[in-house]
Structures are given as C-alpha cells and as structure tokens.
Amino acid sequence: MPIAIYHCSIKIINRGKGGKSAVAAAAYRAAERIKNEYDGMTHDYTRKKGVVFSEILLPNHAPAEYADRATLWNAVEKIEKASNSQLVREIQLALPLELTREQNISLVREYVNQHFVSAGMCADFAIHDTKQGNPHAHIMLTMRPIERDGEWGMKAHKVAGKKIPTIDWNEQTKAEVWREAWAVAVNATLERGNHAARIDHRSYERQGIEQIPTIHLGVAAHQMEQKGIATDRGNHNREIGFINRQIEKLKEQIRKLTDWLKRELLTPTPEPAKVPTAEEQIKELLSGQGKIQERMKEIDGRINALDEHLRQAAIRRENYPYYKHYCTLYSYEKAELGDELLAKIEQYKSASAYLKPLRNRENKIPTNAWKRERERLLAEKERLSDSRIPLSEQLREIERIRKAEEIVSPQPKRRNRDWNMER
C-alpha cells in the first residue's frame, strides 16, 4: 500500500523567545493586517501569497467576539502578562495531495473540532497552498482555558507551593495522541475517497521499516527541482532513494536465502565439513555489509544535522546587519518598518534561537568545526562506499557459496526450484 507524506509538527510560540507575538503569527498565517495592542506594532501581511482559506473555531462558552482574529489574539496578548509567557500552541500539518481543497478544509475542520475545540481551546487555522505540491495547514490554539462566564481561566493553581495544571493540554502524552489522531483522520478520509495511499505517524524505526528517511527540501530547493535544476538536497534525497531500493532488493534476497537455508539444513550430513558451512559464510558476508550500511545511515543522519546547523548559521549571518540596525531604532520607527525587513529580523531571531544550544564552551557558533566534521564524514562515507560490495556481486557470491556447499557435501542436495537469482 502506498505511503503518503506525513508531517505533524507541534510547537509553542513564546513571547520570551525572540519576542514573538500571537498577533504577528496570526496575521502572517492568515495574510491579514492586525495591530498588536500589547506593543503597538502593526503586522501587515496582506501581500502574502498562497493563503487559500482561514477560519476561527470556538468552544460554545467562548465570547462571540473572539470569532474576529484581531480581537481573539489581542485578548490573548492582554491576559498574558509575563515577558516569557507561552502564547500559542501551533500545529502544522501536511495535507494529502490526493484530496481536493474542499475535502482538505473539511478534514482539518473536523480534526480541529474533535480534538481541540471540544476540549475548550479556541482554534484559528489557515490553509496555505502555493501550488508547488506542498499544501499544508497552520492551526493556532489558545493555551489558557475559558471559564463558563466567558473569562479567561488560570493555566494552573498553586497547592501547597506546587503548581497544579487546570488543564491537561500540556501533558507529554497529548502530542502522541494528536499526531496519531491526525493519521487516523487522514486515512479514514482517503479510504472513503477510494484512495490507496495511507499515512503513518510513527517513525520508520517504530514501524520496523529499514529505510533511510529523506530530508525536507524547503521552498527554494523545491522550486529549483521543479524547474529541473538539481540541488544538493535533491541529490541527497535521490541517493537515499537509490540506497533504499537496494536495501529492499537485498532484504528480498535474504528472505529467499533464509528459506533455502532452512530447507537445506533439514538434510543431515554424515560428518562435519572441514570448511565453514554455506550458512556461516553467507552470514559473515551479510553481517559485514550490514555493518557498513548501518554506519552509512549514521553518517547520513549526522550530515543532515550538520547541514541544517550550517544553514541556520548562514541565515543568522546574512540577517545580522538588519537586526543590528533594528536594535538602534525607536519603537515608533520599528512600527514603520516594511514586511521584508521584519521578515529578515524574524529569520535572524529564529536562527539565533536554533543555534543557542549548539554554541561551544566559549559561547561561539562552531561553524568551522561543523565544516571539518562534515568533510571527515563525507570522506568516511566515500571509503565505506568503495568497500561496500554492490548488490549484484553479493548475490553472485551467495550463489557461489551455495554451489560450493553442494560440491563439498557428500549427499546430493534437493534442487531449490523457486530460487530465482537476479543477474
């Protein structure tokens, strides 16, 4: 059964991390112009392309005026007093390409109502589709409960000096529940539409799938690939695709080989062979190649991480002059900045937050160390690739071992008629 793309990321928008705001996030995701009454800044994203639908869903006891986006998120900004307040929980979902836009809107609306609005959260969701093959939904959720009188409630109460949450929305188990629920909702919709594709919220490892995951292309790389221009990330994914196909072929041959060994071992020999058995030789061959493959998986994973570290460092370096200029401005000057400059400043802050836990003991970003490590890993990967026996040669070696075993054995062996060796 084909596996469709699964993506469900969950994050918190926190005022303390880069000075983010709920109003700015809502304006960007819905492509609207909204003034943040908390700091006086106006966020205008009316020129943003690709926002095809947006909607606010409220629990029954929420004030009706919260159906207005500016009113809702300014109310959130107002109730959260602390400089490091958690303002919004955001869930981003990849939408199935097999479904129409209307079907995807209904799918997201049903999912949001069932799992968030019914629990008491106000939800603001927007669907983005730039027709580049990556339709997705942004779901912004309130973090604080609303009481029956329509007033904001407390996130937690203090009992004997300890904070006791008033809601269970922040429990770690919730993320897994919501991720699985999205997979269930998508698969049910795909099944009703007679589509063969399915999604799975579990990682390849948890699914028992021995494959290397591909990396996210990103908007720029995706657009270049669409135009036929090869990118480093695209080439990386193509190489992973080739390796995964080789793994599948090898697994099938190992399965056939295992069946053959089980049948062969049922025939007793009068005395032990003086040379290693076919089973031992084949196991040794496959074990060595398996270790090489496993190490190459580890290298690919680390290279992916280093690439992302270096990409974020480049973004931070590029946008630092804009951020430095921004810090010299007065509040009224900041409020008049254009969207392009504000976007660069947000990129700088986001990259800085990403890189903060990766700094070294001197509190510096170790880009040179990352580059050197990447070069070492690429060199090791090349050596491993040279030492890895191609699949066709492995299969020929297995066949040679099997035939040698037949010659050494004093008893005639049964012909395995269903063993079809790939040439």
N, C-alpha and C positions, 0 to 999 in steps of 0.2 A: 504494500500500500504506500503511495507517495506520501512523503512528509513535507508539509508546508512550512513556511518560515514562522518560528515562534519568537516573539520578543515581548517581554513584560517587565519593564524596569520600574522600581519604586524608589522615590527619593523624597527628602524633606527640604522645603525652601525655608531657610533660616535667616532671619534678619542679621544675625551676628556673623554670618559667613559672607563676606564681600558686600555687606549692606544690601542684600536682596530684599525685594518687597513683593507682597502678594499682588498689589495693584499693577506693578510693572509686568509681572508674569502673566496676569490675566489679559492685559492689554496686548501683549505680544502674541499670545496663543489665539486670541480672538480677532486680531488685526483691528483693534479699536484705539480710540484716543481717550485716555482716562487720566484725571488728575488725582494724585495721591495727597489726600488731605493731611497725612501724617507728617510729610516733609515738604509739601508744597510743589513737588516736581510733577510735571505733566509728561505722560508717556504716550507718544503718538506713533502707532504702527499701522496707520490706515493704508499705507502704501505697500504693506507686506502682501506678497502673492501666495496663493496656494491654500488659503483658509476657505474651505468649501461649506462648512457647517459649524455652528456653535449653539449651545443650549445650556440653560441652568435648570437643574432639578432640585427640588426642595422637599424635606420631610413635611408632613401635614401641619406640624405645630410651628414651623418657621414663619417669620413675618413675610407677608406677601411682597413687600418692597425689596426683599432680597432677590427677587427674580430679575432685578436690574443689576448688571455686572458691577458698575461703579459703586452702587450702594452696598452690595454684599462685601466686596473686598476692602472697601474703606472702613466698613464696620469691623472687619477682622483686624485691620491695622490699628484701629482705635482701641479695641479691647485688649490687645497685646501690648503691654507697657514696657516690658524688658527689652534691653538692647540686643539680646541674643534669643528672642522669642522664636519658637517654631510656629510659622505662619500657615503653611500649606503642606499637605501631602500630595505629591503628584505621581500619577501612574501613567506611563506611556506604553501604548500597545501598538504592535504591528497589525494591520488589518489584512485579511485574506484577499488576494488578487482575484480569487475565483468568484467573489461576491460582488454584486452591484453596489453603487454608492448608497442607495436607499436601504439595501439589506445590511450594509455595514453600520449605517446610522441606527437602524432598529436593534442590531446586535449590541452595540455599545450602550444604547439607552437602556435596554433590558438588563444588561450586566450591571450597570451603574445603579439602577433602581433596586435590583435584587440584593446587592452586596454592600452598598454604601448608604444610599438614601434611606433604605428600610432600617438601617442601624442608627439613623439620626444625623447623618452628615449632609451638609449642603454640597452639591456637586456642580461643577462648571466644566463641561467638556467641549472640546473643539476637534474637528477632523481636518487634517492637512493632507493635501494631495496635489503635488506639482506635476503629476502625470509623468513622473520619472520612475515609476514602478515601486514606489515606497509610500503607499498610503498609510497613515498612522493616526492615532488619537491621543490627545493630551487630556487627562482627567485631573482637575484640581479639586481637592477635598478639604473641607474645614477640619481643624484639629480639635476644636472645642465643642462640647455638646450644647444644644439649645434646649432650655427648660420649657415646660408646658406653657408658661406665660409669654414665651417668645424671647426671653432674655438669654444672653449667653451664660452658660454654666461654668463650673470650675473643672479644670483638667484633672485635679487631684485634691484630696483633703489630707490634712496632717492629723494623724492619730498617734499619740504617744511619741511625738517627734519624728515620725516616719511618714513619708508621702504615700498615700493610698490612691491609685488612679480611680477616677469616677467612671471611666470607660475602658474597654479592652482593646481599643483600636491600635495601640502601640505594642501589643504583645508580639513577640518574635514569630509566633506560630501563625499570626494573621497573614503575613506575607506569603507563606506557602499556601495557605487556604485560598487567597485571592488569585495567586498565579495558577493554581490547579483549576480553580473555578473558571478562569478565562479560557483555558484549554478545553474544558468540558463544554462551555457555551459555544465556542467556535466550531468544535467538532459536531455538535448537535445541529448547528445551522448548516454546515457543509453536508451533513448526511441528509437533512431534509431537502437540500437542493440537488441531491444525487451526484455530489462531487466526491471523487475518490480521495482527495488529499485530506490529511489529518495533521494536527499539531500535537506536540508533547512538551509539557512544561519542565520535564526532567532533563538533566544534562546527559550527554552521550554516555558518560561513565555510569550514571544511575540507571540508564536504560539498558546497560550491558552492550552498547554498541561500540565496537572497536574502530573508531574513526577519529580523525583529527578535525576539530571544528575550524571552519573558515573564519576570517576576520571581517569586521564591518568595513565596507568600502568608504563610507562617508559621501556627502553630496558631491564634492568636487571630483573625486575619483570615479564615482558612478556616472556622472555626466560625461567624463572623458572616455570611459569604457563604452558608453552608449554611442559615442561618435567614432568608435573604432580605434581610439588612442590607448595603447597599453600603459598601465600604471604599475608601480611597484606592488601595491596592494592587490591589484587584479592578477598580476603574475604570481604573487604568493598564493592566492586562492586557487589558481589553475594548477599550481604544483601540488597543493594539498589535495585537489580533486583527483589528480593522477595517482598520488600515493594511496588514497582511499580506494580507488578502483583496483589497484594492485593488491591491497590488503584483502578485499573481497574475493578476488580470484584465488589468493593463497589460502584463505580460510576454506573455500570450497574444495580445493585440492587436499588440504589437511583432513577435511571431513571424509573424503573418499579414501585417503590413505589410512586413516584410523579404522574405517570399516574393513579395509583389506587386511590390516594387521590383526584385527580381532579374529577374522576367519583363518588367517594363516597360523596363528598361534594355537588354534584348536587341533592342528595336526602335530602329534608328538614326534620328536626325533630320538633315535636310539641313544645318542650321546651328545654332550655339549659341543658346540662348534668351537674350533680353535681361534676363530676370528670373531670380532664383535658382530652381533646379530644385526640384521637389517633394521630392526626396531631401534636398537641402540644408536646405530649410525645416523638414522633419519632424525631421531630425537636430538642428537648432538648438533646436526646441521640446522634444524629448525630453531633450536634454542639459541644458537649463536646469532642467527639472523633476527630472531625476535628481540634479543637484547639490543641489537643495533637499531631496530625500528623503534623500540621504546625510548632509547636515548635521543633519537631524531625527533620524536614527539616532544620530549622535554625541551630540546633546543628550540624548536619552533615556538613553543609556548613562551619561552623567555625572550626570544627575539621579538615576538608580538608585543610583549610588555615594554621592552626597551624602545621599540618604535613609537609606542604611544607616549612614553616618557619624553622622548626627544621631540615629538610633535608638539606636546604641551609646552615644552621649554621654548620652542621656536615661536609659538603663539605669544607666550609671555614676553619674549624678547622683542618681537615685532611691535607689540602694542604698549610697551613700557613708556615710550615718549608721549603717547596720548594720555596715559594715566598720570604721568608726571605733570603734564600741563593741566590736567583736570584738577589735581590737588591744589594748584595755585589759584583756582578760581573762587569767587564768592558764590554764595548759594543762588543768588538771582542770575548769575552768569551760567551756572550749571544748569539751571532750569531752561535756559535758552539754547542749549546745545542740540545739534541735529541728531537724528537717529543713527546715522553712520558712525559718528564719533562715540555716541553712547554704546553702540554695539561693540566697538573696539575696546572700550573701557570694561565692559562686561566680560569680554573674552579674556582680557588681562586678569581680571579678578578670578574668573573660573579657573584659568590655567594656574594661577598662584595658589589657589586652594588645593588643586590637584597635586601640585608639586611640594606643598608644605611638608607632608610626612615623609617625603623622599629625600629631603636635604641631608647632607652628611654632618659629621660632628662639628665641622666649622660653620654649620648653618648655610652652606653653599649648595647650589644645584650642581650635581656632579656629571655634567653633560659629557665631558671628555672621558670620564671613567666609563660611562654608558657606551660611548662610541667604541672604546677599546674592547670592552666586553663583547659588544656586538660583532666586532671583527674576529675576535677569538672564536666565538660560537659559529660564525659562518665558515671559518677555516676548519673547525672540527666537523661541521656538517658535511663539508666537501670531502674530508678524509673518510668519513663514515659512508658517504655515497659511493666513493671509489671501492670501499671494502665490501659493500653490500652486493651480494650475488643477485643478478637480475632474476625475476620470477621464472622465466623460461629456462635459465640454467639450473635453478633449484629443482625444477620439475624433472629435467633431464638427469640430474644427479640422483634424485629419488628413484627414478626408473632404473638407473644403472645399479644402485644398491639392491633394488628388488630382484633384478635379474641375477646379480652376483649371489644373492642368497639362494636362489633356485639352483644355481650350479653347485654351490657348496653342499647343499642339503642332500643327504643320501636317499631321501624318499621323494618320489615325484609329488609335485605340488599341483593343486587344482588350479585351472586357469580361471582368472577372475574376469568374467566376460563383461561386467558392467564398468570396468575401469577404463575411462576414456581420457587418455593423457593429452593435454593441449600441447601442440607442437609449435 
